[in-house]
Amino acid sequence: MRGRLERSRASTARNHYEQTRLECATKKDAKTLLLALRPKHLGCATPANPRRHTHYQIQTLTKKGVMTTQTQTTIHKTTLITAPLEQVFAYYANPSNNPEIWPSLVEVKDVVLDNEGQPKTFKWVYKMAGMRFEGSSEYLEYVPNKRVVIQAKSGIHATNTIDFSVADGKTQVREQMDYSIPIPLLGKVAEKFLIKLNENEMTTIHDNLKARMESAYE
């Protein structure tokens, strides 16, 4: 059993490596060349442990021949909320509300809406382990009452996928955050500490979302 598990994990890592390598190779304007992808931890969310994370290190070679390294991590969190799905979606999918429940998100500004009144892009200010980041994000997907995918393009590189559904008469919010941390940042903050900090942050966000939505629904 242990041997099969290890082979399965190795296969998952190889598949992820090949997919990432292919994506890098097919981008004609790519500024970096993927050299190595080393899985440090493989895991998935389960009902008993919804915050398991997948953790990789990627080494890239810039056009100037400088080697850089980034740590890529995926965090999962699922929460059941006793409130209507439409109410939960309308609140959480609106970026202007996020600073109310996201402790490290200092500010959201310059929210741009599309022709249908749905959020398209926004700018933000974020603090991580005492360090300040400013950046912008865009909505890659926005399916009312079902799903949003938000990608941060500057400051901190991250993709946030949030699925909304009904389960046992409650609203289920299933969230996955994929983010990368530059090694210079890891030089200031221990890697494991930073990953744990972000896991706890997502738990706090979901706890705050649940409390706010359920108190408003009572």
Secondary structure, DSSP 8 states (H G I E B T S, - for coil): -HHHHHHHHHHHHHHHHHHHHHHHHH-TT-SEEEEEEEEEE----BTTBTT-EEEEEEEEEETTS-EEEEEEEEEEEEEEESS-HHHHHHHHT-GGGHHHH-TTEEEEEEEEE-TTS-EEEEEEEEEETTEEEEEEEEEEEEETTTEEEEEE-SSS-EEEEEEEEEETTEEEEEEEEEEEEEHHHHTTS-HHHHHHHHHHHHHHHHHHHHHHHHHHH-
